[in-house]
Amino acid sequence: MKQINPDNPAGHRWIAVSRDLEKLGYTFGAIVCIEGINRKFDGDWIVQDRMNKRFTKRIDLLVNVGTMGKWNNIKIELNE
């Protein structure tokens, strides 16, 4: 039940993960390090949502309006 700041949603650095990734440890509150997108998006993100069950092998970053993209060959690992 987190509240998103409508003026700067990207400031939260939250992600949603597909449900198949939860069994790999990508659960609510997990800190995930993402590298290979760009300097603006690389770094630590917190899992705060889960995606619809129709999605698999996906992570959705909460970013500001107008920022979209698909990236391949990025590095994603859990911070333990």
C-alpha positions, 0 to 999 in steps of 0.5 A: 500500500505504498503511495507513489509521488505523482511529481517524481515517480522515478524518485522511488526507484521501485520495480515490479517483477513477473511472478516467475521471478519471485521463486528466485528471490525477487520478492517484495522488499528485495533490493535488486542491482541493475546494470546495462541500461544507462547511468540514469537507471543503473543501480539499486531498485526495490521490488514493490509490485508484482506483474500480471501472471501473463508476464514471465521473465520481466522487470518493470521499472517505475519511471517518469512519464514519457520514459519507455524502452526495452533492453536486452543483455542487462545484468540483474542481481539480488543484493543480499 
